[in-house]
């Protein structure tokens, strides 16, 4: 089914599993799908920034997306199609939709600076891929260096009916969520799904501000799904207690430059993937860093049995 503004829950940002020699590990892709589904994922996003999408050949990217689409069955799969030019974006977007994707995610290129440039870019992107494809705005200023105000996001949504979701990754960004939900209450913004990122680092309060769930790749997707569920059920203290237990590892995983290495290392230790290898260029954890992560896992296991390895 096409993605729409009712999407909620947990959409993990899937890493791309590689073998130590840099080939895609298709066996680990299947394991990853199974573990995400067992964790309570309501959808998944592939070929995102943490999925090492720029390192894949076009044929690899399409094959990887198709494998996730098949594995997730009736659940929605969002595919990142951001590209330097619209030709490549259109080709991938049309190809994955033909294979059953629910929608695509589009990040703004870093060169955009003014509000007019940002809104104009999304108008052109929709013209390129087709207004029949549901799309997600990726708002990630810390990495992309593009600042989108709530009013700019509202303009993009209102100008483009195919925009159904915001991947919210501003930092700090709680007030932005409140502003967007405020627009909806006053009737100046149509329904919009808001899923949050940043490794889940602010998920506890983002849910309270009106987020519909998480779209991120923390190495314990079960915790993200649980926090979303507990907040929806009004069990605030339980949600915060669980979140607080994971916070030291969440923080460690958010280090610039090594975050993906930490995430893949923990996923490997948990059996989600066979190897923590990244395709070159990539980073690897030092022995000291691995020891620190192992220590954090041992401490987390006192509060969450899922960390007992």
C-alpha positions as a Python dict, from the first residue, in 0.01 Angstrom:
ca = {
    (1, 'X'): (0, 0, 0),
    (2, 'X'): (123, 354, -69),
    (3, 'X'): (262, 543, 228),
    (4, 'X'): (22, 795, 381),
    (5, 'X'): (1, 1041, 669),
    (6, 'X'): (-125, 775, 912),
    (7, 'X'): (212, 597, 921),
    (8, 'X'): (335, 545, 1276),
    (9, 'X'): (539, 319, 1502),
    (10, 'X'): (895, 212, 1428),
    (11, 'X'): (1059, 233, 1086),
    (12, 'X'): (1421, 127, 1150),
    (13, 'X'): (1683, 283, 926),
    (14, 'X'): (1846, -35, 800),
    (15, 'X'): (2223, -57, 767),
    (16, 'X'): (2362, -237, 465),
    (17, 'X'): (2535, -556, 582),
    (18, 'X'): (2868, -623, 413),
    (19, 'X'): (3110, -912, 425),
    (20, 'X'): (3467, -827, 530),
    (21, 'X'): (3568, -807, 163),
    (22, 'X'): (3301, -544, 90),
    (23, 'X'): (3032, -755, -80),
    (24, 'X'): (2669, -722, 26),
    (25, 'X'): (2588, -996, 276),
    (26, 'X'): (2246, -1111, 155),
    (27, 'X'): (2216, -1369, 432),
    (28, 'X'): (2251, -1095, 691),
    (29, 'X'): (1992, -888, 505),
    (30, 'X'): (1742, -1169, 560),
    (31, 'X'): (1840, -1201, 926),
    (32, 'X'): (1811, -826, 971),
    (33, 'X'): (1460, -829, 825),
    (34, 'X'): (1354, -1111, 1056),
    (35, 'X'): (1496, -940, 1364),
    (36, 'X'): (1336, -606, 1278),
    (37, 'X'): (998, -772, 1239),
    (38, 'X'): (1044, -954, 1569),
    (39, 'X'): (1136, -623, 1732),
    (40, 'X'): (798, -476, 1639),
    (41, 'X'): (887, -272, 1332),
    (42, 'X'): (582, -133, 1152),
    (43, 'X'): (788, -53, 843),
    (44, 'X'): (1148, 4, 741),
    (45, 'X'): (1362, 259, 559),
    (46, 'X'): (1651, 150, 338),
    (47, 'X'): (1926, 337, 151),
    (48, 'X'): (1938, 611, 410),
    (49, 'X'): (2248, 803, 515),
    (50, 'X'): (2347, 531, 766),
    (51, 'X'): (2276, 266, 503),
    (52, 'X'): (2592, 365, 312),
    (53, 'X'): (2376, 424, 5),
    (54, 'X'): (2637, 633, -186),
    (55, 'X'): (2875, 334, -176),
    (56, 'X'): (2637, 107, -368),
    (57, 'X'): (2616, 54, -741),
    (58, 'X'): (2271, 138, -884),
    (59, 'X'): (2199, -230, -944),
    (60, 'X'): (2300, -316, -586),
    (61, 'X'): (2079, -42, -443),
    (62, 'X'): (1777, -163, -637),
    (63, 'X'): (1838, -528, -546),
    (64, 'X'): (1878, -441, -178),
    (65, 'X'): (1554, -241, -176),
    (66, 'X'): (1372, -523, -354),
    (67, 'X'): (1491, -776, -94),
    (68, 'X'): (1357, -563, 191),
    (69, 'X'): (1028, -507, 7),
    (70, 'X'): (985, -882, -34),
    (71, 'X'): (1086, -956, 323),
    (72, 'X'): (855, -699, 482),
    (73, 'X'): (554, -824, 290),
    (74, 'X'): (252, -603, 351),
    (75, 'X'): (443, -359, 575),
    (76, 'X'): (565, -35, 415),
    (77, 'X'): (921, 3, 289),
    (78, 'X'): (1054, 355, 233),
    (79, 'X'): (1355, 391, 3),
    (80, 'X'): (1601, 679, 18),
    (81, 'X'): (1642, 818, -334),
    (82, 'X'): (1844, 1133, -266),
    (83, 'X'): (2093, 1198, -546),
    (84, 'X'): (2298, 1488, -685),
    (85, 'X'): (2077, 1501, -995),
    (86, 'X'): (1711, 1439, -1064),
    (87, 'X'): (1773, 1181, -1338),
    (88, 'X'): (1922, 930, -1093),
    (89, 'X'): (1656, 1016, -834),
    (90, 'X'): (1375, 956, -1081),
    (91, 'X'): (1523, 628, -1207),
    (92, 'X'): (1558, 479, -859),
    (93, 'X'): (1224, 614, -735),
    (94, 'X'): (1028, 473, -1028),
    (95, 'X'): (1214, 141, -1011),
    (96, 'X'): (1154, 78, -640),
    (97, 'X'): (789, 180, -664),
    (98, 'X'): (741, -69, -945),
    (99, 'X'): (881, -335, -711),
    (100, 'X'): (639, -250, -434),
    (101, 'X'): (795, 25, -222),
    (102, 'X'): (547, 234, -24),
    (103, 'X'): (726, 564, -81),
    (104, 'X'): (1060, 739, -108),
    (105, 'X'): (1265, 972, 110),
    (106, 'X'): (1426, 1286, -30),
    (107, 'X'): (1694, 1487, 149),
    (108, 'X'): (1779, 1842, 39),
    (109, 'X'): (2126, 1894, -112),
    (110, 'X'): (2365, 2085, 115),
    (111, 'X'): (2392, 2383, -122),
    (112, 'X'): (2040, 2505, -42),
    (113, 'X'): (2033, 2812, 180),
    (114, 'X'): (1721, 3024, 133),
    (115, 'X'): (1362, 2926, 195),
    (116, 'X'): (1286, 2979, -173),
    (117, 'X'): (1568, 2746, -276),
    (118, 'X'): (1443, 2474, -40),
    (119, 'X'): (1078, 2488, -143),
    (120, 'X'): (1177, 2518, -509),
    (121, 'X'): (1395, 2210, -483),
    (122, 'X'): (1112, 1996, -352),
    (123, 'X'): (878, 2122, -624),
    (124, 'X'): (1136, 2019, -885),
    (125, 'X'): (1197, 1684, -714),
    (126, 'X'): (826, 1600, -724),
    (127, 'X'): (810, 1706, -1087),
    (128, 'X'): (1104, 1474, -1159),
    (129, 'X'): (986, 1159, -981),
    (130, 'X'): (615, 1209, -1039),
    (131, 'X'): (339, 1342, -816),
    (132, 'X'): (200, 990, -780),
    (133, 'X'): (489, 878, -555),
    (134, 'X'): (443, 944, -181),
    (135, 'X'): (753, 1104, -35),
    (136, 'X'): (918, 1184, 296),
    (137, 'X'): (1103, 1508, 371),
    (138, 'X'): (1432, 1435, 544),
    (139, 'X'): (1511, 1726, 774),
    (140, 'X'): (1864, 1662, 904),
    (141, 'X'): (2045, 1997, 935),
    (142, 'X'): (2332, 1863, 1145),
    (143, 'X'): (2458, 1656, 852),
    (144, 'X'): (2299, 1822, 550),
    (145, 'X'): (2348, 2182, 673),
    (146, 'X'): (2008, 2284, 535),
    (147, 'X'): (1790, 2470, 785),
    (148, 'X'): (1416, 2415, 736),
    (149, 'X'): (1186, 2618, 955),
    (150, 'X'): (840, 2488, 1047),
    (151, 'X'): (690, 2737, 801),
    (152, 'X'): (909, 2605, 518),
    (153, 'X'): (809, 2248, 599),
    (154, 'X'): (445, 2354, 602),
    (155, 'X'): (488, 2518, 261),
    (156, 'X'): (647, 2205, 113),
    (157, 'X'): (365, 1989, 250),
    (158, 'X'): (91, 2220, 131),
    (159, 'X'): (241, 2267, -217),
    (160, 'X'): (301, 1897, -271),
    (161, 'X'): (8, 1665, -194),
    (162, 'X'): (239, 1364, -237),
    (163, 'X'): (434, 1468, 76),
    (164, 'X'): (298, 1249, 355),
    (165, 'X'): (576, 1231, 615),
    (166, 'X'): (852, 1428, 781),
    (167, 'X'): (1164, 1253, 904),
    (168, 'X'): (1245, 1493, 1183),
    (169, 'X'): (1612, 1506, 1279),
    (170, 'X'): (1668, 1861, 1387),
    (171, 'X'): (1868, 1903, 1705),
    (172, 'X'): (1730, 2055, 1916),
    (173, 'X'): (1399, 1996, 1749),
    (174, 'X'): (1125, 1956, 2009),
    (175, 'X'): (984, 2303, 1943),
    (176, 'X'): (967, 2228, 1572),
    (177, 'X'): (741, 1930, 1637),
    (178, 'X'): (520, 2143, 1861),
    (179, 'X'): (502, 2417, 1596),
    (180, 'X'): (398, 2173, 1323),
    (181, 'X'): (131, 2013, 1540),
    (182, 'X'): (17, 2365, 1628),
    (183, 'X'): (-28, 2444, 1258),
    (184, 'X'): (-247, 2135, 1231),
    (185, 'X'): (-462, 2237, 1527),
    (186, 'X'): (-521, 2579, 1375),
    (187, 'X'): (-604, 2426, 1037),
    (188, 'X'): (-311, 2560, 834),
    (189, 'X'): (-138, 2224, 783),
    (190, 'X'): (-296, 1904, 662),
    (191, 'X'): (-230, 1568, 835),
    (192, 'X'): (137, 1469, 831),
    (193, 'X'): (319, 1172, 980),
    (194, 'X'): (623, 1275, 1186),
    (195, 'X'): (884, 1011, 1261),
    (196, 'X'): (1202, 1109, 1442),
    (197, 'X'): (1569, 1023, 1401),
    (198, 'X'): (1898, 1119, 1567),
    (199, 'X'): (1950, 761, 1679),
    (200, 'X'): (1650, 795, 1909),
    (201, 'X'): (1840, 1035, 2134),
    (202, 'X'): (1534, 1251, 2204),
    (203, 'X'): (1257, 998, 2140),
    (204, 'X'): (1132, 1009, 2499),
    (205, 'X'): (1017, 1371, 2471),
    (206, 'X'): (959, 1373, 2095),
    (207, 'X'): (670, 1133, 2146),
    (208, 'X'): (524, 1367, 2406),
    (209, 'X'): (550, 1660, 2165),
    (210, 'X'): (342, 1479, 1903),
    (211, 'X'): (571, 1251, 1704),
    (212, 'X'): (409, 942, 1556),
    (213, 'X'): (710, 720, 1611),
    (214, 'X'): (1075, 669, 1524),
    (215, 'X'): (1268, 631, 1202),
    (216, 'X'): (1621, 567, 1312),
    (217, 'X'): (1878, 292, 1350),
    (218, 'X'): (1976, 248, 1713),
    (219, 'X'): (2111, -102, 1772),
    (220, 'X'): (1820, -192, 2002),
    (221, 'X'): (1513, -136, 1782),
    (222, 'X'): (1306, -321, 2042),
    (223, 'X'): (1365, -37, 2287),
    (224, 'X'): (1253, 222, 2031),
    (225, 'X'): (936, 25, 1959),
    (226, 'X'): (869, -14, 2331),
    (227, 'X'): (912, 357, 2406),
    (228, 'X'): (674, 446, 2123),
    (229, 'X'): (418, 194, 2248),
    (230, 'X'): (448, 290, 2615),
    (231, 'X'): (410, 660, 2540),
    (232, 'X'): (103, 590, 2328),
    (233, 'X'): (-46, 391, 2616),
    (234, 'X'): (15, 680, 2854),
    (235, 'X'): (273, 487, 3055),
    (236, 'X'): (511, 780, 3075),
    (237, 'X'): (726, 670, 3369),
    (238, 'X'): (785, 324, 3221),
    (239, 'X'): (879, 476, 2887),
    (240, 'X'): (1131, 711, 3048),
    (241, 'X'): (1274, 441, 3275),
    (242, 'X'): (1343, 216, 2977),
    (243, 'X'): (1480, 502, 2770),
    (244, 'X'): (1707, 619, 3053),
    (245, 'X'): (1861, 273, 3085),
    (246, 'X'): (1967, 288, 2719),
    (247, 'X'): (2080, 651, 2720),
    (248, 'X'): (2454, 589, 2781),
    (249, 'X'): (2473, 356, 2479),
    (250, 'X'): (2254, 590, 2272),
    (251, 'X'): (2492, 874, 2351),
    (252, 'X'): (2798, 667, 2265),
    (253, 'X'): (2645, 563, 1933),
    (254, 'X'): (2584, 930, 1841),
    (255, 'X'): (2953, 1016, 1816),
    (256, 'X'): (3024, 1184, 1482),
    (257, 'X'): (3239, 973, 1255),
    (258, 'X'): (3215, 644, 1444),
    (259, 'X'): (2841, 615, 1507),
    (260, 'X'): (2781, 365, 1228),
    (261, 'X'): (3079, 158, 1342),
    (262, 'X'): (2934, 141, 1694),
    (263, 'X'): (2589, 52, 1563),
    (264, 'X'): (2716, -222, 1336),
    (265, 'X'): (2939, -363, 1609),
    (266, 'X'): (2645, -395, 1850),
    (267, 'X'): (2417, -537, 1579),
    (268, 'X'): (2687, -793, 1503),
    (269, 'X'): (2721, -885, 1870),
    (270, 'X'): (2343, -921, 1892),
    (271, 'X'): (2329, -1149, 1587),
    (272, 'X'): (2143, -909, 1357),
    (273, 'X'): (2432, -912, 1108),
    (274, 'X'): (2732, -1140, 1066),
    (275, 'X'): (2999, -872, 1032),
    (276, 'X'): (3037, -509, 1135),
    (277, 'X'): (3228, -433, 815),
    (278, 'X'): (3167, -112, 625),
    (279, 'X'): (3236, -72, 257),
    (280, 'X'): (3536, 153, 201),
    (281, 'X'): (3580, 433, 281),
    (282, 'X'): (3471, 349, 631),
    (283, 'X'): (3579, 356, 992),
    (284, 'X'): (3647, 74, 1236),
    (285, 'X'): (3638, 69, 1613),
    (286, 'X'): (3963, 50, 1801),
    (287, 'X'): (4012, -216, 2064),
    (288, 'X'): (3959, 50, 2329),
    (289, 'X'): (3629, 159, 2175),
    (290, 'X'): (3506, -200, 2148),
    (291, 'X'): (3589, -247, 2516),
    (292, 'X'): (3388, 64, 2606),
    (293, 'X'): (3088, -57, 2407),
    (294, 'X'): (3110, -399, 2571),
    (295, 'X'): (3118, -230, 2911),
    (296, 'X'): (2809, -23, 2825),
    (297, 'X'): (2630, -339, 2711),
    (298, 'X'): (2713, -516, 3037),
    (299, 'X'): (2575, -223, 3236),
    (300, 'X'): (2262, -206, 3019),
    (301, 'X'): (2201, -577, 3078),
    (302, 'X'): (2134, -503, 3445),
    (303, 'X'): (1817, -322, 3337),
    (304, 'X'): (1731, -481, 3001),
    (305, 'X'): (1785, -854, 2951),
    (306, 'X'): (1806, -802, 2574),
    (307, 'X'): (2155, -658, 2626),
    (308, 'X'): (2279, -977, 2793),
    (309, 'X'): (2502, -1127, 2525),
}
